Amino acid sequence: MPVRVGLQYIDIWKSSMEEAVRRCEAEEAKTGQIVFYGPSNFTRWSARWDHTPLHEVIVGASGKPCCINRGFGSSCAEHQLYYYDRMVRPLKPAVLVYSPSFGNGKAMGYTKEENWELAQRVLAYALTDFPDLRIYLEGSGVGPKTIETGGIPSVEEYNGWLQEFAASTPRCVYVDRFNYKPLRRTDIFVEDGVHYNQQGYDIYADFWREILKDELKNF
């Protein structure tokens, strides 16, 4: 499938993604860490959004930071593919946490099938660059907006594709956010019904600490 041109960009997104990437590039970051790559559920996990940053709440067994947040809001899999060589490759991750949510892809004019095909290219790049890479492939979660718009069947289908991919790919683990009940609470979202508030991120941090507990022992 060719990458689309003339996507349905929301004006503010045209510059905000490039600016977010440049901010990431300006940060000093170690190689060989745990890299979180994806859309706004990672982007907003930062002080810029008045939340306790990801790297402060998920740390290694030594107590030292080991996670690098490479989320950039509004990105779909096309952007994640386009920016991969700037956002992921230079970091030489030991572990990649990848969230290829299809919600933004729909806003850009992609079907969920197309978004997943592009996300698989991101994964192929990463596995080619780093053959020993361990991947945690995060499925889409459920918030009030998803329920309101009747989006649950689409999310379930999309997550099923991720689950199948992980089951057939060495060193790839499917991460089931959809069925994690604490992250389904309606009081942990901001007004848009999509993004977490601080309480939501506290629960999200607990969720990831458990998922990554064996990886965190290495740092």
C-alpha positions in Angstrom: 0.0 0.0 0.0 1.5 3.4 -0.9 1.6 6.1 1.7 -1.1 8.6 1.1 -0.7 12.2 0.1 -3.1 15.0 0.9 -4.2 13.7 4.2 -7.0 15.2 6.2 -4.7 17.3 8.4 -6.1 19.4 11.2 -4.2 22.7 10.7 -2.6 22.7 14.1 -1.1 19.3 13.6 0.9 20.3 10.5 3.6 22.1 12.6 3.0 20.5 16.0 4.3 17.0 15.1 7.5 18.3 13.5 8.0 20.6 16.6 7.5 17.6 18.9 10.0 15.6 17.0 12.6 18.4 17.1 12.1 18.7 20.9 12.8 15.0 21.2 15.9 15.3 19.1 17.2 18.1 21.3 17.0 16.0 24.4 20.1 14.1 25.7 19.1 10.5 25.7 21.1 7.3 26.4 21.0 4.4 23.9 19.9 0.9 24.9 16.9 2.0 27.0 13.2 1.3 26.9 11.6 3.5 24.3 7.9 4.3 24.3 6.8 5.2 20.8 3.3 6.2 19.7 0.6 8.9 19.9 -0.8 11.2 22.5 -1.3 8.6 25.3 2.5 8.8 25.5 2.9 12.4 24.5 0.7 13.7 27.4 2.6 11.6 29.9 4.8 14.6 30.5 5.2 17.8 32.5 4.2 19.8 29.4 0.7 18.5 30.1 1.0 18.9 33.9 1.4 15.2 34.5 4.2 13.4 36.3 6.6 12.4 33.4 6.9 8.8 32.3 10.6 8.6 32.9 10.1 9.6 36.6 7.5 7.0 37.4 8.8 3.9 35.6 12.4 3.4 36.6 14.8 0.5 36.7 15.4 -1.8 39.6 18.4 0.4 40.4 16.1 3.4 40.8 17.6 5.1 37.8 15.6 6.3 34.8 15.5 3.8 31.9 12.5 4.9 29.8 12.5 7.4 27.0 9.2 8.9 25.9 9.0 9.3 22.1 5.2 9.9 21.9 4.1 12.6 19.6 0.4 13.6 19.7 -1.9 13.2 16.8 0.4 10.8 15.0 -0.9 7.9 13.1 1.1 4.9 11.8 2.1 6.9 8.7 3.8 9.6 10.9 5.4 6.9 13.1 6.9 5.3 10.0 8.0 8.6 8.5 9.7 9.8 11.7 11.1 6.4 12.8 14.6 7.1 11.6 14.7 10.3 13.8 12.6 9.2 16.8 13.6 5.6 17.3 16.6 4.4 15.3 19.2 6.8 16.9 18.2 5.5 20.4 19.2 1.9 19.6 16.5 0.6 22.0 16.8 -2.6 24.0 13.0 -2.6 24.4 10.4 -0.9 22.2 6.9 -0.2 23.6 4.9 0.6 20.5 1.3 1.9 20.5 0.0 1.9 16.9 -3.5 3.3 17.8 -5.7 3.6 14.7 -7.8 6.5 16.0 -5.6 9.2 14.5 -5.3 7.2 11.3 -9.0 7.5 10.8 -8.8 11.2 11.3 -6.1 11.3 8.6 -8.2 9.3 6.1 -6.8 5.8 6.7 -8.9 2.7 7.3 -7.9 0.7 10.3 -6.6 -2.0 7.9 -4.3 0.6 6.2 -3.1 2.0 9.5 -2.2 -1.5 10.7 -0.3 -2.2 7.5 1.8 0.9 8.0 2.3 0.0 11.7 3.7 -3.3 10.6 6.3 -1.5 8.5 7.4 0.4 11.7 7.8 -3.0 13.4 9.7 -4.4 10.4 12.1 -1.5 10.4 12.7 -1.9 14.1 13.2 -5.7 13.9 15.6 -5.3 11.0 17.6 -2.6 12.6 17.8 -4.4 16.0 17.4 -8.2 15.6 17.5 -8.8 19.4 14.9 -6.1 20.1 12.1 -6.9 22.5 8.8 -5.4 21.6 5.7 -4.7 23.7 2.8 -4.0 21.2 0.1 -2.1 22.9 -3.5 -2.5 21.9 -6.0 0.3 21.9 -7.8 1.1 25.1 -11.4 2.2 25.8 -12.5 5.6 27.0 -15.8 7.3 27.3 -15.5 8.7 23.7 -15.0 5.2 22.2 -18.1 3.9 24.0 -20.1 7.0 23.0 -19.3 6.7 19.3 -19.9 2.9 19.2 -16.3 2.2 18.4 -15.7 -0.9 20.6 -16.2 -3.5 17.8 -13.5 -1.7 15.6 -11.1 -1.5 18.6 -11.6 -5.2 19.3 -11.0 -6.2 15.7 -7.9 -4.0 15.5 -6.5 -5.3 18.7 -7.0 -8.8 17.4 -4.6 -8.2 14.5 -2.0 -6.9 17.0 -2.5 -10.0 19.1 -2.0 -12.3 16.1 1.1 -10.5 15.1 2.7 -10.7 18.5 1.8 -14.4 18.8 3.7 -15.2 15.6 6.7 -12.8 16.2 9.6 -13.8 18.4 10.3 -11.5 21.4 7.0 -9.6 20.7 4.4 -9.4 23.5 0.9 -8.1 23.0 -0.2 -5.7 25.8 -3.9 -5.8 26.5 -4.9 -2.3 27.7 -8.5 -2.9 26.4 -9.4 -5.5 29.1 -7.6 -3.9 32.0 -10.5 -2.8 34.1 -8.9 0.0 36.1 -8.2 1.8 32.8 -11.9 1.7 31.9 -13.0 3.9 34.8 -14.8 7.0 33.4 -13.3 9.2 36.1 -9.7 8.9 34.9 -10.2 10.8 31.7 -10.2 14.5 30.9 -13.2 16.2 29.3 -12.5 14.9 25.8 -13.1 11.3 26.9 -9.9 10.1 25.2 -6.9 11.2 27.3 -6.0 10.4 30.9 -6.0 12.8 33.8 -3.3 12.5 36.4 -5.2 9.7 38.2 -5.4 7.9 34.9 -1.7 8.2 34.4 -1.1 6.9 37.9 -3.0 3.8 37.0 -1.3 3.6 33.6 2.1 3.7 35.3 1.1 0.8 37.6 -0.1 -1.1 34.5 3.2 -0.7 32.7 5.4 -1.4 35.7 3.7 -4.8 36.0 4.0 -5.5 32.2 7.7 -4.4 32.2 8.8 -5.9 35.5 11.2 -8.3 34.0 12.7 -5.7 31.7 13.1 -3.2 34.6 15.3 -5.7 36.4 17.9 -5.1 33.8 18.3 -1.4 34.5 
